[in-house]
Amino acid sequence: MNLSATFAMQMVEELSAIINQHINLIDKDGTIIASTDKSRIGSCHMGAKRMIDEGLPYLIIESDTEYTGSKKGVNLPIVVDEEIVGIIGITGDRNDVEKYGEIIRKFTEMYIRDDNLKQLKQQEDKIRSRFLENWLINPNYVLEGNFHETATALGVDINIRRRIIMVNFIFNDGADVKKDQPRLDEATRYLRNALIENAGCYYLRIGTKLVFLVTELMDEKLKEKCLKIIDNIQKNYRVDLKMGMDDHAMHYKQLHQAYLQAQKALTSAVTIQHSSLVGYKDLNIELFLYEIPGMIRQEFIDKIFKGCSADEINESMHILEALYGNNGSIEKTSAQLFIHKNTLQYKLNKLFETTGHNPRHSHGIPLYYLAMAFYKNRN
């Protein structure tokens, strides 16, 4: 077992703060890898090397010249799982530091054990996340010979019917993501605690999206819970997010299908729908919208907005999104855009004149609606 220098340094600094003495951590080769006396880091501690070579239970050094690279103090082996992983040394007069020796050693061993358990859990979580990701993304993974054995080894009960919820945090253009990261982390923790309530629920990150496998089966109850979570995150953490959910609880062999459904629902929530939560049941034209190649999408946008510059198209999209989001209400749309009603009507009429498609007419609305969807998802 090897101790990382970063972990060792953190440990000696915390221990030193408790007893107000210099503390050194020496590895199995006799090299000081961490010390509150920074000048000693990297040097060879011959006293500790003797302890390791001869298997001594402790070593008290009476003077700074007794061993090369050593100073007076108390040195004790660190034993974890019956293996000596290093030496802990407390610098100072014997009468001052000997009383701390056993306490510091026990504390160090406990500290290392806790860190080992944490690392094991993190490793297990990574392995489980890879298993879950393969399960969701690869439609043939459930047919592989080791699927059931891997699930059993990881403690995943595949026979529980589950729902898929996919989440994406939304950032406005120009947002400082690094500055917002602490609030984002807090919102993520809240989200995980709120959705991973029962045994058999799991969370993983795929790209920029958060994916939840939940055991709540009732559609209305799950939607109610998700809407409450979204509201709390927006109010308490000032973070905007979108959610997409599958059609219904599915058997483990159908979870890939549920994942694709949630993905389509989330894409719709981000690019078209004004609701923060979209279920697969809510989708209509969105079911085929994202199967259309990007080149054709751009061609459609150019055709609908023929005669408009890039800036004019961008402005029109902004206006149309507000207009259709307010069910065509001029009054509500102008209030949302902070412009006068007459100004809004002028812009809509100007768009009609330029493109030949009336954004308030039944023939023009579906064309602009599709163009908006393609424009938002053009990348």
C-alpha positions as CSV (number, residue, x, y, z in Angstrom):
1,M,0.0,0.0,0.0
2,N,1.5,3.4,-1.1
3,L,0.5,6.7,0.5
4,S,0.1,9.6,-1.8
5,A,2.1,12.7,-1.0
6,T,-1.0,14.9,-1.1
7,F,-2.9,12.7,1.3
8,A,0.1,12.4,3.6
9,M,0.6,16.2,3.7
10,Q,-3.0,16.8,4.6
11,M,-2.8,14.3,7.4
12,V,0.4,15.6,9.0
13,E,-0.9,19.1,8.9
14,E,-4.1,18.1,10.7
15,L,-2.2,16.1,13.3
16,S,0.3,18.8,13.9
17,A,-2.5,21.3,14.5
18,I,-3.7,19.0,17.4
19,I,-0.5,18.7,19.3
20,N,1.4,21.8,18.1
21,Q,4.5,19.8,17.2
22,H,6.3,19.1,13.8
23,I,5.2,15.7,12.4
24,N,6.8,13.7,9.6
25,L,5.4,10.9,7.5
26,I,8.0,8.5,6.1
27,D,7.4,5.9,3.4
28,K,8.6,2.3,3.4
29,D,11.8,3.3,1.7
30,G,12.7,5.7,4.5
31,T,11.9,8.9,2.5
32,I,10.0,11.7,4.2
33,I,7.0,12.3,1.9
34,A,5.2,14.8,4.1
35,S,6.3,17.1,6.9
36,T,5.2,20.2,8.6
37,D,8.9,21.2,8.3
38,K,8.8,21.6,4.6
39,S,12.7,21.6,4.3
40,R,12.7,17.9,5.3
41,I,10.4,16.7,2.6
42,G,12.2,14.4,0.1
43,S,15.1,13.7,2.5
44,C,16.1,10.2,3.8
45,H,15.3,9.5,7.4
46,M,17.8,6.9,8.4
47,G,16.2,6.2,11.8
48,A,12.9,5.3,10.1
49,K,14.8,3.2,7.6
50,R,16.4,1.2,10.4
51,M,12.9,0.7,11.9
52,I,11.6,-0.7,8.6
53,D,14.7,-2.9,7.9
54,E,14.7,-4.4,11.5
55,G,11.0,-4.4,12.2
56,L,11.4,-2.2,15.3
57,P,8.1,-1.5,17.3
58,Y,9.3,2.1,17.9
59,L,12.4,4.3,17.9
60,I,13.2,7.2,20.2
61,I,15.9,9.5,18.9
62,E,17.7,11.5,21.6
63,S,19.6,13.9,19.4
64,D,19.6,15.5,15.9
65,T,23.0,13.8,15.1
66,E,22.1,10.2,16.1
67,Y,20.8,9.3,12.6
68,T,21.5,10.9,9.3
69,G,18.4,13.0,8.1
70,S,16.7,12.5,11.5
71,K,16.0,14.8,14.4
72,K,15.2,14.0,18.0
73,G,11.8,12.7,18.7
74,V,9.5,9.6,18.7
75,N,9.0,7.4,15.6
76,L,6.4,4.7,15.4
77,P,5.3,2.3,12.6
78,I,2.0,2.7,10.9
79,V,0.3,-0.7,10.5
80,V,-2.8,-1.1,8.4
81,D,-4.2,-4.5,7.7
82,E,-1.1,-6.1,9.2
83,E,1.1,-4.3,6.8
84,I,3.6,-1.5,7.7
85,V,2.8,1.3,5.3
86,G,5.2,3.9,6.8
87,I,6.5,5.6,9.8
88,I,5.0,8.5,11.7
89,G,7.6,10.7,13.5
90,I,7.0,13.5,16.1
91,T,9.9,15.9,16.3
92,G,10.8,17.3,19.8
93,D,12.2,16.4,23.2
94,R,11.3,13.0,24.4
95,N,9.5,14.2,27.5
96,D,7.4,16.5,25.4
97,V,6.3,14.3,22.6
98,E,6.5,10.7,23.8
99,K,3.1,11.0,25.4
100,Y,1.5,11.7,22.0
101,G,3.2,8.8,20.2
102,E,0.6,6.1,20.6
103,I,-2.4,8.4,20.2
104,I,-1.0,9.9,17.0
105,R,-0.1,6.5,15.6
106,K,-3.7,5.1,16.2
107,F,-5.2,8.3,14.8
108,T,-2.9,8.0,11.7
109,E,-3.9,4.3,11.1
110,M,-7.6,5.2,11.5
111,Y,-7.2,8.1,9.1
112,I,-5.6,5.8,6.5
113,R,-8.2,3.1,6.9
114,D,-11.0,5.7,6.4
115,D,-9.3,7.0,3.3
116,N,-8.8,3.5,2.0
117,L,-12.5,2.8,2.5
118,K,-13.4,6.0,0.8
119,Q,-11.2,5.1,-2.2
120,L,-12.7,1.6,-2.4
121,K,-16.2,3.1,-2.4
122,Q,-15.3,5.6,-5.1
123,Q,-13.8,2.8,-7.2
124,E,-16.9,0.7,-6.7
125,D,-19.1,3.7,-7.6
126,K,-17.1,4.2,-10.8
127,I,-17.4,0.5,-11.7
128,R,-21.2,0.6,-11.0
129,S,-21.5,3.8,-13.1
130,R,-19.7,2.1,-16.0
131,F,-22.1,-0.9,-15.7
132,L,-25.2,1.4,-15.6
133,E,-23.9,3.4,-18.6
134,N,-23.3,0.3,-20.7
135,W,-26.8,-1.0,-19.6
136,L,-28.5,2.2,-20.8
137,I,-26.5,3.0,-23.9
138,N,-25.7,-0.4,-25.4
139,P,-28.9,-2.2,-26.4
140,N,-27.1,-5.6,-26.6
141,Y,-25.4,-5.3,-23.2
142,V,-28.1,-7.3,-21.4
143,L,-27.5,-10.2,-23.7
144,E,-23.8,-10.5,-22.8
145,G,-22.8,-13.4,-20.7
146,N,-21.4,-11.5,-17.8
147,F,-24.3,-9.0,-17.5
148,H,-26.1,-10.9,-14.7
149,E,-22.9,-11.8,-12.8
150,T,-21.7,-8.2,-12.9
151,A,-25.1,-6.9,-11.7
152,T,-25.0,-9.4,-8.8
153,A,-21.4,-8.5,-7.9
154,L,-22.3,-4.8,-7.8
155,G,-25.5,-5.4,-5.7
156,V,-27.8,-4.2,-8.5
157,D,-31.1,-5.9,-8.6
158,I,-32.0,-5.9,-12.3
159,N,-35.5,-7.3,-11.7
160,I,-36.8,-4.1,-10.2
161,R,-38.8,-2.0,-12.7
162,R,-37.3,1.4,-13.1
163,R,-38.0,4.8,-14.7
164,I,-35.3,7.0,-16.3
165,I,-35.1,10.7,-15.6
166,M,-32.5,12.8,-17.4
167,V,-31.4,16.3,-16.2
168,N,-29.5,19.1,-17.8
169,F,-28.6,22.4,-16.1
170,I,-29.2,25.4,-18.3
171,F,-26.8,28.4,-18.5
172,N,-27.5,31.7,-20.1
173,D,-25.2,33.0,-22.8
174,G,-22.2,34.7,-21.1
175,A,-22.8,32.9,-17.8
176,D,-19.6,32.3,-15.7
177,V,-19.9,28.6,-15.1
178,K,-16.8,28.4,-12.8
179,K,-18.2,31.2,-10.6
180,D,-21.6,29.4,-10.4
181,Q,-20.0,26.0,-9.7
182,P,-20.5,26.0,-5.9
183,R,-24.2,26.6,-6.3
184,L,-24.3,24.0,-9.1
185,D,-22.7,21.4,-6.8
186,E,-25.2,22.2,-4.0
187,A,-28.1,21.9,-6.5
188,T,-26.7,18.6,-7.7
189,R,-26.4,17.2,-4.2
190,Y,-30.0,18.3,-3.5
191,L,-31.2,16.7,-6.7
192,R,-29.4,13.4,-5.9
193,N,-30.8,13.3,-2.4
194,A,-34.3,14.1,-3.6
195,L,-34.4,11.5,-6.4
196,I,-32.3,8.7,-4.8
197,E,-34.6,8.0,-1.9
198,N,-35.2,4.3,-2.1
199,A,-33.0,1.2,-2.5
200,G,-32.5,0.3,-6.1
201,C,-32.3,4.0,-7.3
202,Y,-29.0,5.1,-9.0
203,Y,-27.4,8.1,-10.4
204,L,-24.7,8.6,-13.0
205,R,-23.3,11.3,-15.3
206,I,-23.2,10.8,-19.0
207,G,-21.5,13.7,-20.7
208,T,-23.1,16.9,-19.4
209,K,-26.3,15.1,-18.4
210,L,-27.3,13.7,-15.1
211,V,-29.2,10.4,-15.4
212,F,-31.3,8.9,-12.7
213,L,-32.7,5.4,-12.5
214,V,-35.6,5.6,-10.0
215,T,-38.1,3.1,-8.6
216,E,-41.1,5.5,-8.4
217,L,-43.5,4.0,-10.9
218,M,-46.7,6.2,-10.7
219,D,-46.5,8.8,-13.5
220,E,-48.4,11.6,-11.9
221,K,-46.7,11.1,-8.5
222,L,-43.2,11.2,-10.2
223,K,-44.1,14.3,-12.2
224,E,-45.3,16.0,-9.1
225,K,-42.1,15.1,-7.3
226,C,-39.9,16.3,-10.2
227,L,-41.8,19.6,-10.5
228,K,-41.3,20.3,-6.8
229,I,-37.6,19.5,-7.1
230,I,-37.2,21.9,-10.1
231,D,-39.0,24.6,-8.2
232,N,-36.9,24.2,-5.1
233,I,-33.6,24.3,-7.1
234,Q,-34.6,27.4,-9.0
235,K,-35.7,29.2,-5.8
236,N,-33.0,28.0,-3.4
237,Y,-30.0,27.7,-5.6
238,R,-30.9,30.0,-8.4
239,V,-30.0,27.4,-11.0
240,D,-32.2,26.6,-14.0
241,L,-32.6,23.1,-15.2
242,K,-34.6,20.9,-17.6
243,M,-35.8,17.4,-17.1
244,G,-36.9,14.6,-19.4
245,M,-38.6,11.4,-18.4
246,D,-39.5,8.1,-20.1
247,D,-43.0,6.8,-20.9
248,H,-43.4,4.2,-18.1
249,A,-41.6,1.8,-15.8
250,M,-39.8,-0.8,-17.8
251,H,-38.2,-4.3,-17.4
252,Y,-34.4,-4.4,-17.4
253,K,-34.3,-5.6,-21.0
254,Q,-36.2,-2.4,-22.0
255,L,-34.1,0.1,-20.1
256,H,-32.2,1.1,-23.2
257,Q,-35.5,2.1,-24.8
258,A,-36.4,4.1,-21.6
259,Y,-33.1,5.9,-21.8
260,L,-33.7,6.9,-25.4
261,Q,-37.2,8.1,-24.5
262,A,-35.9,10.2,-21.7
263,Q,-33.2,11.6,-23.9
264,K,-35.7,12.7,-26.5
265,A,-37.9,14.2,-23.9
266,L,-35.0,16.2,-22.4
267,T,-33.9,17.4,-25.8
268,S,-37.4,18.7,-26.4
269,A,-37.5,20.4,-23.0
270,V,-34.2,22.2,-23.8
271,T,-34.9,23.2,-27.4
272,I,-38.6,23.6,-27.8
273,Q,-40.9,23.1,-24.8
274,H,-41.4,25.9,-22.4
275,S,-42.0,23.5,-19.5
276,S,-39.0,22.5,-17.3
277,L,-40.3,19.0,-17.3
278,V,-41.2,17.0,-20.4
279,G,-42.3,13.4,-20.5
280,Y,-42.1,11.1,-23.5
281,K,-45.9,11.1,-23.4
282,D,-45.8,14.8,-24.1
283,L,-43.9,14.5,-27.4
284,N,-45.6,14.9,-30.8
285,I,-43.5,16.1,-33.8
286,E,-40.5,16.0,-31.5
287,L,-40.5,12.2,-32.0
288,F,-39.0,12.6,-35.4
289,L,-37.6,16.1,-35.3
290,Y,-34.1,15.1,-34.2
291,E,-33.8,12.4,-36.8
292,I,-33.6,15.0,-39.5
293,P,-30.0,15.6,-40.7
294,G,-28.4,19.0,-39.8
295,M,-27.9,20.0,-43.4
296,I,-31.6,19.7,-44.1
297,R,-32.5,21.6,-40.9
298,Q,-30.3,24.5,-41.9
299,E,-31.7,24.4,-45.5
300,F,-35.2,24.6,-44.0
301,I,-34.3,27.6,-41.8
302,D,-32.7,29.4,-44.8
303,K,-35.8,28.7,-46.9
304,I,-38.3,30.0,-44.3
305,F,-36.2,33.1,-43.4
306,K,-35.2,33.9,-47.0
307,G,-34.1,37.5,-47.2
308,C,-33.2,37.8,-43.5
309,S,-29.7,38.3,-42.1
310,A,-28.3,36.1,-39.4
311,D,-29.0,38.9,-36.8
312,E,-32.5,39.3,-38.0
313,I,-33.1,35.5,-37.8
314,N,-31.7,35.5,-34.3
315,E,-34.0,38.4,-33.2
316,S,-37.0,36.8,-34.9
317,M,-36.4,33.5,-33.1
318,H,-36.3,35.3,-29.8
319,I,-39.6,37.1,-30.6
320,L,-41.3,34.0,-31.9
321,E,-40.3,31.9,-28.9
322,A,-41.9,34.5,-26.6
323,L,-45.0,34.8,-28.8
324,Y,-45.7,31.1,-29.0
325,G,-44.8,30.6,-25.3
326,N,-47.6,33.1,-24.5
327,N,-50.1,31.4,-26.9
328,G,-50.0,34.2,-29.3
329,S,-50.9,37.0,-26.8
330,I,-49.5,40.3,-28.0
331,E,-49.9,41.9,-24.6
332,K,-48.1,39.2,-22.7
333,T,-45.4,38.8,-25.3
334,S,-44.6,42.6,-25.4
335,A,-44.5,42.6,-21.6
336,Q,-42.0,39.7,-21.6
337,L,-39.9,41.3,-24.2
338,F,-40.1,44.8,-22.6
339,I,-41.3,46.4,-25.8
340,H,-44.5,48.3,-26.7
341,K,-47.3,46.3,-28.3
342,N,-47.2,48.5,-31.4
343,T,-43.4,47.8,-31.8
344,L,-44.1,44.0,-31.5
345,Q,-46.8,44.1,-34.1
346,Y,-44.6,46.1,-36.4
347,K,-41.8,43.5,-36.1
348,L,-44.2,40.6,-36.7
349,N,-45.7,42.4,-39.8
350,K,-42.1,43.1,-41.0
351,L,-41.3,39.4,-40.7
352,F,-44.4,38.5,-42.7
353,E,-43.4,41.0,-45.4
354,T,-39.9,39.7,-45.6
355,T,-40.5,35.9,-45.5
356,G,-44.0,35.6,-46.9
357,H,-45.1,33.6,-43.9
358,N,-47.5,35.1,-41.3
359,P,-46.3,34.2,-37.8
360,R,-49.8,34.6,-36.5
361,H,-51.6,32.6,-39.1
362,S,-52.4,28.8,-38.9
363,H,-50.3,28.2,-42.1
364,G,-47.3,30.1,-40.8
365,I,-47.2,28.9,-37.2
366,P,-46.1,25.3,-37.8
367,L,-43.4,26.5,-40.2
368,Y,-41.9,28.9,-37.7
369,Y,-42.3,26.3,-35.0
370,L,-40.2,23.8,-36.9
371,A,-37.7,26.4,-37.8
372,M,-37.4,27.4,-34.2
373,A,-36.8,23.8,-33.2
374,F,-34.2,23.3,-35.9
375,Y,-32.5,26.6,-35.0
376,K,-32.1,25.7,-31.3
377,N,-30.8,22.3,-32.2
378,R,-28.8,23.2,-35.2
379,N,-25.5,22.1,-33.6
